[in-house]
């Protein structure tokens, strides 16, 4: 193959198929027909002289040659597209549609105000907001930007860390009144009524760090699970039991007395607040501009460190 005769216009289409896991999804993302996407990949395979995908009726996967090409091309092409976007941003007014995904809790904790103010400053911008506690895949859904609170499961994601948050074990004053005992060690949590957030990979296993640096991993038991962070907080404030809450959502309840923090001398792992972009393609100028605007506007609330006294019966 003569590299000088290689049509580089096929590469973004090849990358889109690899990232979307299929020709139909890639076509939808690129705004092209499936036939045109298939033709572009076939042409690239002809120029390379090898198959890039293994095709079955159920899935499309990279061949060894295809994976090698993807790993060599994805990052450089993304960098080139990002550079072009940055140049365009400096010459054009912000306009167009911005598709954002976030959780309903994160929307209420400051993102909503940032979106309203951003749209006021840029009247040609339209926002399609998708608020859900379920993880939204940017490639499959056409999202330009997703805000994730917690831990990124996929290390290959292009993400900007915007801040950090702590985690607290909390319960309502009414529940602790019924409990009638003060907790001093994480192992005591096993005997309590635990409410699990099923969105987490391991919602019942938690590792605590003591002031002296020693750790204690505890496996809880639960009869109640919920798939919403807001629903979890509502249940805990209503006296359903004990749970781990992120400090962002627990802050108001702790401040106003609807929640009390348990074992404040023991620390749980901190999490991150991330802006996540779709992999392998240029970052939308709107997405980049909004992330910078949000970063300059919002300061995440820190975890409370005061130790409330648990009521005793």
LOVO-886183 format. One record per atom (N, C-alpha, C): residue in three letters; x, y, z. Coordinates in steps of 0.001 Angstrom, whole numbers, padded with zeros to 6 digits, always signed. Atoms other than C-alpha are relative to their C-alpha. Example, Ala and Ser with C-alpha at 12.3 -4.5 7.8 and 13.67 -1.06 7.14 Angstrom:
2
ALA+000890-001190+000000/ALA+012300-004500+007800/ALA+000900+001200+000000/SER-000820-001190-000060/SER+013670-001060+007140/SER-000770+001090+000730/
//
This chain:
313
UNK+000842-001197+000000/UNK+000000+000000+000000/UNK+000876+001246+000000/UNK-000698-001277+000055/UNK+001249+003444-000963/UNK-000704+000969+000946/UNK+000649-000897-000962/UNK+000550+005724+002082/UNK-000486+001293-000641/UNK+000387-001254+000635/UNK+000355+008708-000254/UNK-001364-000110-000681/UNK+001270+000189+000690/UNK-002722+007187-001935/UNK-001121-000396+000961/UNK+001003+000356-000997/UNK-004529+006387+001301/UNK-000982+001157+000215/UNK+001030-001018-000208/UNK-007834+008264+001641/UNK-000275+000116+001496/UNK+000142-000165-001443/UNK-007712+009594+005199/UNK-001421+000372+000419/UNK+001381-000326-000331/UNK-011371+010633+004991/UNK-000768-001200+000549/UNK+000676+001202-000485/UNK-012278+007026+005778/UNK+000279-000246+001485/UNK-000405+000302-001375/UNK-010505+007049+009150/UNK-001046+000406+001052/UNK+001020-000342-001010/UNK-013132+009017+011162/UNK-001192-000950-000015/UNK+001120+000936+000094/UNK-015800+006644+009867/UNK+000386-001341+000613/UNK-000500+001240-000619/UNK-013710+003605+010813/UNK-000001+000108+001523/UNK-000044-000194-001454/UNK-013190+005034+014310/UNK-001407+000023+000594/UNK+001370-000074-000499/UNK-016899+005748+014693/UNK-000622-001391+000100/UNK+000528+001371-000044/UNK-017798+002125+013843/UNK+000617-000771+001166/UNK-000680+000697-001095/UNK-015196+000832+016311/UNK-000550+000437+001353/UNK+000469-000515-001285/UNK-016474+003077+019105/UNK-001472-000310+000243/UNK+001430+000260-000148/UNK-020173+002548+018450/UNK-000315-001492+000035/UNK+000231+001444-000016/UNK-019783-001213+018023/UNK-000914-000494-001100/UNK+000861+000429+001097/UNK-021750-001338+014792/UNK-000141+001071-001055/UNK+000127-000923+001123/UNK-022450+000254+011418/UNK-001240+000887+000143/UNK+001235-000772-000135/UNK-026001+001344+012212/UNK+000169+001128+001018/UNK-000208-001009-001031/UNK-025037+003152+015433/UNK+000966+001074-000480/UNK-000965-000969+000516/UNK-022058+004785+013719/UNK-000646+000927-001021/UNK+000677-000814+001010/UNK-024232+005955+010836/UNK-000891+001046+000652/UNK+000870-000953-000706/UNK-026711+007545+013256/UNK+000813+001110+000637/UNK-000845-000995-000658/UNK-023920+009292+015123/UNK+000605+000975-001000/UNK-000660-000845+000991/UNK-022273+010623+011951/UNK-000976+000735-000913/UNK+000970-000606+000887/UNK-025504+011562+010177/UNK+000149-000469-001434/UNK-000190+000578+001326/UNK-024685+009280+007249/UNK-000893-001224-000158/UNK+000742+001239+000223/UNK-026476+006353+005651/UNK+000881-001192+000378/UNK-000753+001206-000344/UNK-025477+002856+006750/UNK+000802-000497-001194/UNK-000695+000448+001211/UNK-024555+002070+003152/UNK+001295+000786-000212/UNK-001201-000815+000182/UNK-022113+004976+003011/UNK+001071-000362+001016/UNK-000959+000416-001024/UNK-020503+003906+006288/UNK+000639-001332-000383/UNK-000523+001311+000401/UNK-020147+000314+005048/UNK+000960+000134-001177/UNK-000862-000194+001162/UNK-018665+001506+001761/UNK+001342+000608+000419/UNK-001236-000647-000444/UNK-016119+003731+003534/UNK+000922-001000+000697/UNK-000812+000998-000699/UNK-014953+000883+005775/UNK+000559-001013-000986/UNK-000473+000970+001003/UNK-014751-001530+002842/UNK+001131+000593-000833/UNK-001050-000664+000782/UNK-012690+000999+000891/UNK+001300+000083+000803/UNK-001194-000067-000845/UNK-010316+001472+003841/UNK+000642-001380+000129/UNK-000529+001366-000089/UNK-009954-002309+004205/UNK+000732-000380-001284/UNK-000648+000268+001283/UNK-009110-002511+000507/UNK+001353+000706-000085/UNK-001245-000753+000042/UNK-006475+000206+000867/UNK+001029-000565+000973/UNK-000913+000561-000995/UNK-004986-001363+004008/UNK+000442-001398-000396/UNK-000319+001364+000407/UNK-005107-004846+002502/UNK-000301-001034+001060/UNK+000357+000939-001069/UNK-006697-006512+005540/UNK-001379+000347+000530/UNK+001298-000232-000627/UNK-010039-006937+007256/UNK+000192+000745+001322/UNK-000093-000789-001222/UNK-010602-004433+010056/UNK-001060-000397+001025/UNK+001081+000407-000893/UNK-013815-005868+011492/UNK-000406-001442-000270/UNK+000656+001293+000116/UNK-015289-009278+012160/UNK-001491+000250+000128/UNK+001419-000304+000043/UNK-018969-009094+011226/UNK-000817-001264+000211/UNK+000972+001072-000190/UNK-021695-011378+012554/UNK-001385+000634+000001/UNK+001365-000537+000005/UNK-025474-011033+012634/UNK-000298+000783+001266/UNK+000285-000637-001283/UNK-025295-009864+016270/UNK+000959+001127+000367/UNK-000946-001011-000443/UNK-022154-007788+016594/UNK+001104+000211-001022/UNK-001161-000346+000811/UNK-019224-006089+014913/UNK+001152+000234+000958/UNK-001152-000153-000884/UNK-015802-006387+016539/UNK+001263+000187-000825/UNK-001264-000259+000687/UNK-012284-005297+015622/UNK+000815-001271-000160/UNK-000996+001059+000170/UNK-009846-007749+014131/UNK+001304+000454+000655/UNK-001291-000387-000574/UNK-006267-007763+015367/UNK+000593+001182-000752/UNK-000491-001124+000802/UNK-005296-005478+012481/UNK-000817+001263+000278/UNK+000861-001138-000270/UNK-008297-003252+013136/UNK+000300+000637+001350/UNK-000307-000541-001327/UNK-007443-002906+016820/UNK+001324+000761-000017/UNK-001289-000688+000091/UNK-003843-001992+015999/UNK-000152+001358-000685/UNK+000231-001266+000696/UNK-005026+000674+013552/UNK-000748+000978+000894/UNK+000776-000863-000894/UNK-007547+002017+016064/UNK+000890+000602+001074/UNK-000842-000489-001094/UNK-004991+002293+018870/UNK+001013+001030-000482/UNK-000984-000949+000525/UNK-002572+004168+016609/UNK-000645+001294-000491/UNK+000623-001151+000658/UNK-005109+006552+015048/UNK-000953+000790+000884/UNK+001078-000655-000748/UNK-007752+007362+017680/UNK+000473+001278+000680/UNK-000461-001169-000751/UNK-005752+009721+019883/UNK+000508+001127-000905/UNK-000458-001091+000876/UNK-003935+011649+017090/UNK-001135+000688-000750/UNK+001104-000612+000727/UNK-007141+012172+015129/UNK-000841+000872+000919/UNK+000759-000797-000965/UNK-008996+013364+018235/UNK+000720+001303+000308/UNK-000776-001203-000285/UNK-006169+015810+018946/UNK-000102+001010-001146/UNK+000112-000876+001161/UNK-006345+017196+015402/UNK-001367+000682-000023/UNK+001351-000553+000016/UNK-010117+017640+015585/UNK-000207+001004+001132/UNK+000101-000937-001115/UNK-009830+019296+018995/UNK+000674+001322-000342/UNK-000719-001221+000380/UNK-007288+021762+017611/UNK-000820+000838-000976/UNK+000854-000719+000950/UNK-009600+022654+014730/UNK-001157+000665+000726/UNK+001117-000559-000765/UNK-012465+023155+017186/UNK+000430+001241+000774/UNK-000484-001132-000774/UNK-010349+025487+019325/UNK+000178+001229-000887/UNK-000170-001115+000928/UNK-009496+027622+016295/UNK-001355+000580-000382/UNK+001332-000465+000381/UNK-013156+027767+015274/UNK-000669+000774+001129/UNK+000609-000666-001137/UNK-014205+028771+018776/UNK+000414+001464+000078/UNK-000495-001359-000105/UNK-012034+031882+018616/UNK-000516+000920-001095/UNK+000430-000804+001140/UNK-013623+033017+015348/UNK-001515+000072-000147/UNK+001437+000059+000184/UNK-017300+032215+015775/UNK-000721+000209+001323/UNK+000860-000090-001178/UNK-020072+033110+018182/UNK-000541-001387+000310/UNK+000521+001298-000389/UNK-021320+030130+020172/UNK-001454-000124-000442/UNK+001346+000216+000515/UNK-024414+028691+018515/UNK-000201-001489-000221/UNK+000312+001386+000293/UNK-026198+025402+017952/UNK-000521-000748+001214/UNK+000581+000854-001037/UNK-027419+022486+020040/UNK+001092-000669+000825/UNK-000912+000662-000934/UNK-025617+021129+023104/UNK-000790-001050+000763/UNK+000696+001107-000649/UNK-026697+017709+024380/UNK+000771-000399+001260/UNK-000636+000229-001297/UNK-025916+017237+028100/UNK-000748-001092+000751/UNK+000577+001033-000864/UNK-026483+014216+030342/UNK+000539+000174+001416/UNK-000405-000096-001397/UNK-026407+014300+034154/UNK-001052-000700+000855/UNK+001006+000527-000912/UNK-028188+012928+037189/UNK-000923+001135+000448/UNK+000939-001021-000457/UNK-031248+014722+038538/UNK+000538+000721+001231/UNK-000591-000632-001174/UNK-029393+015356+041808/UNK+001042+001039-000401/UNK-001055-000920+000414/UNK-026425+016958+040056/UNK-000598+001227-000683/UNK+000690-001130+000625/UNK-028808+019127+038043/UNK-000454+000993+001060/UNK+000510-000869-001064/UNK-030312+020463+041265/UNK+001111+000634+000822/UNK-001092-000482-000854/UNK-026902+021000+042907/UNK+000842+001091-000645/UNK-000723-001123+000583/UNK-025832+023838+040641/UNK+000060-000005-001513/UNK-000095+000052+001452/UNK-025840+022608+037057/UNK-001146+000760-000656/UNK+001154-000686+000589/UNK-029338+023976+036377/UNK+000249+001500-000110/UNK-000275-001427+000031/UNK-028312+027505+037314/UNK+001066+000364-001020/UNK-001063-000253+000971/UNK-025163+027238+035190/UNK-000542-000052-001425/UNK+000587+000107+001339/UNK-027190+026128+032147/UNK-000826+001242-000327/UNK+000839-001181+000227/UNK-029671+028989+032538/UNK+000854+001228-000289/UNK-000853-001170+000190/UNK-026921+031587+032843/UNK+000789-000088-001308/UNK-000751+000195+001245/UNK-024915+030102+029948/UNK-000881+000320-001206/UNK+000910-000269+001114/UNK-027950+030235+027654/UNK-000367+001483-000081/UNK+000271-001432+000012/UNK-028635+033828+028697/UNK+001158+000762-000645/UNK-001179-000650+000565/UNK-025060+034796+027755/UNK+000168-000315-001486/UNK-000169+000431+001396/UNK-025260+032898+024443/UNK-001376-000334-000576/UNK+001396+000183+000429/UNK-028750+033388+022944/UNK-000192-000922-001190/UNK+000130+000892+001151/UNK-027996+031232+019872/UNK+000196-001471+000369/UNK-000230+001370-000466/UNK-027356+028131+021992/UNK-001316-000635+000431/UNK+001135+000803-000460/UNK-029993+025422+022491/UNK+000567-001181+000782/UNK-000471+001099-000840/UNK-029628+022753+025199/UNK-001043-001107+000053/UNK+000827+001208-000160/UNK-031052+019237+025143/UNK+000544-000722+001223/UNK-000468+000528-001276/UNK-030760+018076+028748/UNK-000686-001325+000311/UNK+000535+001318-000353/UNK-031180+014445+029774/UNK+000436-000328+001419/UNK-000288+000221-001415/UNK-031388+014035+033544/UNK-000512-001378+000402/UNK+000355+001367-000376/UNK-031332+010406+034668/UNK+001084-000562+000898/UNK-000986+000640-000869/UNK-029649+008359+037375/UNK+000708-001155-000699/UNK-000647+001060+000755/UNK-028804+005721+034780/UNK+001160+000578-000807/UNK-001168-000458+000758/UNK-025385+005986+033104/UNK-000345+000047-001477/UNK+000284-000197+001414/UNK-025810+007398+029598/UNK+001302-000103-000785/UNK-001209+000167+000817/UNK-023295+006295+026956/UNK+000042+001097-001054/UNK-000028-001136+000925/UNK-022197+009398+024988/UNK-000065-000393-001468/UNK-000033+000373+001413/UNK-021546+007550+021710/UNK-001356-000489-000460/UNK+001243+000624+000417/UNK-024756+005529+021589/UNK-001175+000975-000006/UNK+001132-000922-000116/UNK-027024+008444+022538/UNK+000241+001354-000654/UNK-000287-001274+000652/UNK-025317+011285+020680/UNK+000239+001143+000950/UNK-000244-001037-000995/UNK-024488+013158+023873/UNK+001331+000704-000276/UNK-001242-000759+000156/UNK-021895+015945+023584/UNK+000806+000051+001293/UNK-000648-000206-001294/UNK-021141+016108+027305/UNK-000820-000686+001084/UNK+000681+000649-001130/UNK-021959+014005+030366/UNK+000726+000361+001285/UNK-000576-000261-001317/UNK-021420+014970+033992/UNK-000160-001262+000841/UNK+000006+001213-000805/UNK-020467+011994+036158/UNK+000522+000313+001394/UNK-000397-000173-001396/UNK-020281+012044+039947/UNK+000323-001379+000550/UNK-000389+001308-000513/UNK-018305+009125+041344/UNK+001313-000452-000592/UNK-001219+000609+000516/UNK-015776+006834+039705/UNK-000257-000441-001428/UNK+000156+000364+001403/UNK-015295+006373+035965/UNK+000363-001462-000189/UNK-000241+001435+000174/UNK-015618+002701+035103/UNK+000904-000280-001188/UNK-000786+000201+001220/UNK-013998+003083+031677/UNK+001169+000981+000003/UNK-001182-000865-000070/UNK-010437+004413+031919/UNK+000338+000660-001325/UNK-000295-000570+001309/UNK-010406+005159+028181/UNK-000837+001247-000291/UNK+000847-001158+000233/UNK-013022+007888+028510/UNK+000808+001296+000080/UNK-000618-001325-000064/UNK-011955+011448+027785/UNK-000770+000822+001022/UNK+000705-000668-001094/UNK-012778+013263+030984/UNK+000856+001097+000605/UNK-000634-001093-000731/UNK-011970+016469+032838/UNK-000505-000070+001433/UNK+000398+000038-001404/UNK-011965+016287+036627/UNK-000268+001422+000475/UNK+000418-001341-000390/UNK-013867+019295+037934/UNK+000074+000229+001497/UNK-000029-000152-001450/UNK-013716+018613+041641/UNK-000114-001344+000689/UNK+000078+001214-000809/UNK-013996+016088+044440/UNK-001142+000128+001010/UNK+000998-000002-001054/UNK-016546+015090+047039/UNK+000292-001133+000970/UNK-000153+001041-001000/UNK-016545+013083+050227/UNK-001240-000866+000085/UNK+001139+000868-000250/UNK-018854+010325+051407/UNK-000224-000108+001508/UNK+000325+000064-001419/UNK-020655+010071+054716/UNK-001011-001111+000241/UNK+001028+000932-000449/UNK-022583+007402+056568/UNK-001022+000820+000776/UNK+001010-000875-000600/UNK-025878+008984+057574/UNK-001286-000759+000291/UNK+001319+000507-000356/UNK-029249+008265+059149/UNK-000807+001161+000552/UNK+000848-001052-000549/UNK-032196+010291+060383/UNK+000070-000004+001527/UNK+000052-000027-001463/UNK-032439+011451+064018/UNK-001022-000987+000562/UNK+001031+000916-000487/UNK-035626+009384+064358/UNK+000506-001438+000017/UNK-000520+001367+000036/UNK-033862+006194+063282/UNK+001029-000210+001111/UNK-001015+000133-001048/UNK-030945+006808+065626/UNK-000627+000008+001394/UNK+000708+000016-001283/UNK-033398+007492+068439/UNK-000509-001408+000299/UNK+000469+001379-000180/UNK-034900+004035+067891/UNK+001168-000936+000261/UNK-001174+000859-000165/UNK-031418+002546+067689/UNK+000482+000004+001445/UNK-000312-000120-001418/UNK-030541+003833+071127/UNK+001416-000342+000373/UNK-001405+000287-000331/UNK-026770+003332+070928/UNK+000899+000847-000889/UNK-000957-000783+000778/UNK-023760+005351+069779/UNK+000982-000944-000664/UNK-000893+000869+000766/UNK-021642+003776+067068/UNK+001430+000525+000079/UNK-001407-000391-000094/UNK-017852+003772+067407/UNK+000885-000744-000995/UNK-000825+000799+000914/UNK-016684+001180+064827/UNK-000851-000449-001190/UNK+000771+000388+001188/UNK-017722+000312+061226/UNK-000647-001380+000103/UNK+000576+001336-000102/UNK-018338-003327+062165/UNK-001378+000018+000651/UNK+001321-000110-000623/UNK-021347-002161+064200/UNK-001099+000294-001028/UNK+000985-000313+001033/UNK-023029-001075+060958/UNK-000688-001247-000538/UNK+000548+001242+000548/UNK-023620-004719+059987/UNK-001354-000322+000625/UNK+001234+000348-000711/UNK-026386-005040+062579/UNK-001144+000972-000300/UNK+001020-001016+000238/UNK-028292-001980+061288/UNK-000774-000287-001292/UNK+000790+000102+001227/UNK-030977-001671+058619/UNK+000684+000865-001062/UNK-000785-000688+001011/UNK-028989-000756+055515/UNK-000836+000184-001266/UNK+000667-000268+001271/UNK-030381+000866+052368/UNK+001079+000094-001074/UNK-001055+000106+001015/UNK-028361+000045+049234/UNK-000377+000784-001255/UNK+000176-000685+001280/UNK-027929+002199+046123/UNK+000437-000959-001103/UNK-000305+001067+000957/UNK-028145-000381+043342/UNK+000750+000484-001235/UNK-000792-000515+001115/UNK-026444+001939+040817/UNK+001476-000322+000168/UNK-001409+000274-000273/UNK-023112+001109+042489/UNK+000336-001456-000295/UNK-000448+001370+000272/UNK-021064-001961+041564/UNK-000053-000862+001258/UNK-000016+000745-001266/UNK-020738-003014+045220/UNK-000645+000859+001084/UNK+000658-000937-000914/UNK-023368-001084+047211/UNK-000018-000427+001462/UNK+000045+000479-001387/UNK-023007-003217+050340/UNK+001386-000228+000600/UNK-001364+000193-000494/UNK-019210-003362+050686/UNK+000711+001346+000062/UNK-000619-001309-000190/UNK-017409-000350+052142/UNK+001281-000143+000814/UNK-001276+000000-000705/UNK-013823+000249+053259/UNK+000193+001342+000689/UNK-000160-001188-000831/UNK-013295+002739+056095/UNK+001462+000142+000415/UNK-001354-000286-000456/UNK-010022+004405+057074/UNK-000059+000743+001325/UNK-000029-000595-001335/UNK-009342+005209+060733/UNK+001001+001147+000043/UNK-000963-001112-000121/UNK-007426+008283+061938/UNK+001455-000451-000017/UNK-001377+000479-000014/UNK-004305+006133+062400/UNK+000430-000631-001319/UNK-000328+000538+001312/UNK-004429+004991+058765/UNK-000402-001442-000216/UNK+000444+001385+000158/UNK-005697+001480+059426/UNK-001352-000023-000710/UNK+001242+000105+000757/UNK-008609+000228+057306/UNK-000862-001142+000516/UNK+000960+001033-000387/UNK-011705-001841+057939/UNK-001019-000127-001125/UNK+000971+000253+001057/UNK-013795-003390+055147/UNK-001182-000761+000582/UNK+001208+000573-000581/UNK-017372-004202+056074/UNK-000993-000337-001107/UNK+001041+000438+000930/UNK-020009-006132+054150/UNK-001346+000105+000707/UNK+001286-000237-000641/UNK-023503-004911+054993/UNK-001048-000996-000492/UNK+001164+000754+000441/UNK-026884-006637+054718/UNK-001124+000992-000256/UNK+001041-000948+000363/UNK-029879-004997+053089/UNK-001267-000711-000450/UNK+001296+000451+000499/UNK-033581-005648+052586/UNK-000625+001027-000941/UNK+000556-001090+000799/UNK-034127-002366+050749/UNK+001059+000550-000940/UNK-000889-000551+001021/UNK-032498-001230+047503/UNK-000756+001048-000806/UNK+000604-001042+000819/UNK-033121+001811+045332/UNK+000993+000388-001093/UNK-000882-000316+001127/UNK-031753+002878+041928/UNK+000112+001492-000262/UNK-000058-001455+000146/UNK-031809+006646+042541/UNK+000671+000605+001220/UNK-000669-000661-001122/UNK-029495+008790+044650/UNK-000964+000893+000767/UNK+000995-000836-000672/UNK-032336+011198+045370/UNK-000976-000866+000790/UNK+000879+000909-000712/UNK-034580+008282+046300/UNK+000655-000558+001246/UNK-000728+000493-001167/UNK-031890+006948+048638/UNK-000027+001032+001120/UNK-000013-001052-001018/UNK-031634+010271+050445/UNK-001391+000186+000622/UNK+001365-000138-000507/UNK-035427+010518+050742/UNK-000336-001118+000987/UNK+000258+001134-000889/UNK-035616+007051+052276/UNK+000736+000156+001328/UNK-000787-000145-001228/UNK-032841+007778+054759/UNK-000567+001120+000875/UNK+000588-001094-000768/UNK-034350+011108+055805/UNK-001336-000419+000609/UNK+001271+000484-000512/UNK-037634+009243+056276/UNK+000117-001076+001058/UNK-000190+000961-001071/UNK-036085+006837+058774/UNK+000118-001437-000433/UNK-000065+001376+000494/UNK-035604+003772+056551/UNK+001204-000761+000528/UNK-001190+000673-000487/UNK-032170+003047+057974/UNK+001244+000836-000215/UNK-001317-000625+000131/UNK-028515+003816+057273/UNK+000490-000183-001433/UNK-000581+000110+001340/UNK-026674+004484+053998/UNK+001209+000907-000108/UNK-001080-000915+000371/UNK-023605+006074+052477/UNK-000559+000989-001015/UNK+000447-001065+000893/UNK-024459+009405+050863/UNK+001200+000827-000426/UNK-001066-000919+000389/UNK-022230+011666+048811/UNK-000223+001323+000718/UNK+000080-001218-000805/UNK-021441+014876+050662/UNK-000738+001128-000711/UNK+000712-001041+000740/UNK-022925+017010+047870/UNK-001493-000054+000290/UNK+001436+000125-000207/UNK-026427+015617+048308/UNK-000376-000026+001474/UNK+000307+000093-001427/UNK-026182+015102+052086/UNK+000146+001332+000719/UNK-000357-001247-000682/UNK-025008+018643+052877/UNK-001207+000713+000597/UNK+001165-000748-000493/UNK-028432+020274+053187/UNK-000671-000736+001153/UNK+000628+000775-001062/UNK-029872+017439+055282/UNK+000791+000036+001289/UNK-000847-000077-001190/UNK-026911+017512+057660/UNK-000087+001388+000637/UNK+000037-001372-000505/UNK-027034+021292+057971/UNK-001332+000313+000682/UNK+001330-000320-000507/UNK-030780+021384+058591/UNK-000502-001001+001034/UNK+000370+000926-001060/UNK-030848+018439+061010/UNK-000869-001165-000412/UNK+000786+001149+000446/UNK-032765+015977+058854/UNK+000842-001272-000017/UNK-000938+001118+000010/UNK-029664+013760+058811/UNK+001059+000214+001073/UNK-001147-000035-000898/UNK-026929+012915+061276/UNK+001079-000908-000580/UNK-001110+000783+000509/UNK-023497+011655+060334/UNK+000472-000995+001048/UNK-000505+001045-000873/UNK-022299+008380+061832/UNK+001492-000199-000243/UNK-001433+000325+000088/UNK-018660+007456+062519/UNK+000806+001079-000722/UNK-000723-001059+000723/UNK-017243+010855+061466/UNK+001510-000116+000089/UNK-001446+000163-000113/UNK-013782+009807+062661/UNK+000544-001008-001023/UNK-000392+000969+001032/UNK-013739+007077+059983/UNK-000313+000598-001370/UNK+000161-000610+001317/UNK-013256+008191+056368/UNK-000270-001058-001070/UNK+000258+000821+001182/UNK-014644+006679+053170/UNK+000741+000604-001196/UNK-000719-000532+001173/UNK-012932+007023+049754/UNK-000723+001199-000613/UNK+000567-001172+000674/UNK-013457+010377+048046/UNK-000265-000331-001461/UNK+000322+000187+001413/UNK-015021+010517+044592/UNK+000280+001257-000790/UNK-000285-001131+000869/UNK-014635+012816+041632/UNK-001229+000470-000765/UNK+001013-000585+000872/UNK-016858+015142+039616/UNK+000666+000181-001364/UNK-000651+000004+001305/UNK-016085+014666+035916/UNK-000933+000520-001092/UNK+000665-000287+001264/UNK-017080+016152+032601/UNK+000557-000994-001009/UNK-000429+001086+000888/UNK-016971+013288+030086/UNK-000421+000320-001425/UNK+000256-000237+001416/UNK-016683+013743+026328/UNK-000041-001328-000754/UNK-000011+001217+000814/UNK-017423+011141+023626/UNK+001413-000292-000482/UNK-001361+000335+000422/UNK-014242+009257+022688/UNK+000171+000090-001509/UNK-000385+000181+001389/UNK-012460+009467+019382/UNK-000445+001051-000988/UNK+000354-001067+000946/UNK-013944+012617+017870/UNK+000236+001351+000649/UNK-000276-001319-000523/UNK-013435+016321+018204/UNK-001013+000417+001053/UNK+000892-000488-001041/UNK-014873+017908+021314/UNK-000808+001169-000556/UNK+000862-001085+000459/UNK-017836+020111+020508/UNK+000448+001326+000608/UNK-000359-001308-000560/UNK-016898+023807+020866/UNK-000974+000449+001092/UNK+000988-000345-001025/UNK-020131+024268+022807/UNK+000273-000740+001299/UNK-000276+000794-001197/UNK-019258+021429+025183/UNK+001223+000537+000727/UNK-001217-000523-000609/UNK-015767+022793+025771/UNK-000269+001338+000700/UNK+000290-001321-000569/UNK-017080+026317+026361/UNK-000849-000123+001270/UNK+000854+000132-001180/UNK-019754+025139+028786/UNK+000761-000571+001188/UNK-000786+000572-001095/UNK-017318+023030+030826/UNK+000865+001075+000646/UNK-000826-001065-000558/UNK-014999+026016+031216/UNK-000855+001009+000771/UNK+000913-000909-000695/UNK-017951+028211+032163/UNK-000427-000597+001337/UNK+000439+000662-001240/UNK-019175+025688+034726/UNK+001141-000069+001012/UNK-001158+000115-000885/UNK-015682+025176+036144/UNK+000275+001334+000704/UNK-000287-001308-000591/UNK-015281+028926+036729/UNK-001122+000493+000916/UNK+001172-000502-000722/UNK-018756+029322+038223/UNK-000320-000774+001269/UNK+000482+000861-001080/UNK-019330+026389+040549/UNK+001154-000545+000820/UNK-000945+000616-000925/UNK-017323+025337+043608/UNK-000736-001078+000775/UNK+000724+001055-000696/UNK-018407+021911+044931/UNK+000018+000193+001508/UNK+000092-000105-001459/UNK-019585+021886+048525/UNK+000861-001050+000664/UNK-000851+000982-000676/UNK-017073+020207+050894/UNK-000802-000873+000942/UNK+000646+000881-000965/UNK-017945+017298+053154/UNK+000045+000632+001379/UNK+000016-000513-001370/UNK-018972+018252+056679/UNK+000899-000864+000867/UNK-000924+000739-000860/UNK-016475+017276+059346/UNK-000412+000037+001465/UNK+000442-000045-001379/UNK-018440+018082+062498/UNK-000607-001322+000400/UNK+000478+001290-000474/UNK-019434+015152+064632/UNK-001275+000177+000816/UNK+001225-000086-000778/UNK-023111+015060+065644/UNK-000075-001135+001004/UNK+000156+001038-001025/UNK-024007+013137+068762/UNK-001247-000816-000304/UNK+001142+000859+000231/UNK-026244+010150+068231/UNK-000862-000049+001254/UNK+000880+000054-001152/UNK-029315+010176+070466/UNK+000051-001373+000651/UNK+000016+001267-000724/UNK-029511+007516+073090/UNK-001350-000156+000686/UNK+001293+000260-000616/UNK-032598+005864+074435/UNK+000108-000133+001502/
//
